[in-house]
Amino acid sequence: MSPLFRRRRSLRRYVSKADILSRATDKLLTDQLYLNPGLRCIDVAKAIGTNRTYLWDALRDTGYGFQEYVIKFRLRYFIWKAYEYRELSCAEIAERCGFNNPKVLNRCLKKTFGLTLSEYMEKVSQGL
């Protein structure tokens, strides 16, 4: 191993998993990266200046995978915008919230709230 390589390696600083998650959360929220349906773990890792492995390890400690982590942001965004989106089709709502298709959004809503997308939007329209 060359002396130059050893020196570079010793200059690396330790970044905690909590710091990585905090930076990832901040980046996802400020840049609204979660609205991109094709978002990958490596995209977020590059955006926060780390690699995919470190981000995966930090997420694994929380008990979530990358997709579950991003879906939480998408669902929060959907809930926040549901009243504005009440006149849109299910496909348009799903697209605007970062889901690939309405089936995925429907499945996530059913799992989280016990309601389908159409049932949820009906309640929003009624003002409940």
Secondary structure, 3 states (H helix, E strand, C coil): CCHHHHHHHHCCCCCCHHHHHHHHHHHHHHHCHHHCCCCCHHHHHHHHCCCHHHHHHHHHHHCCCHHHHHHHHHHHHHHHHCCCCCCCCHHHHHHHCCCCCHHHHHHHHHHHHCCCHHHHHHHHHHCC
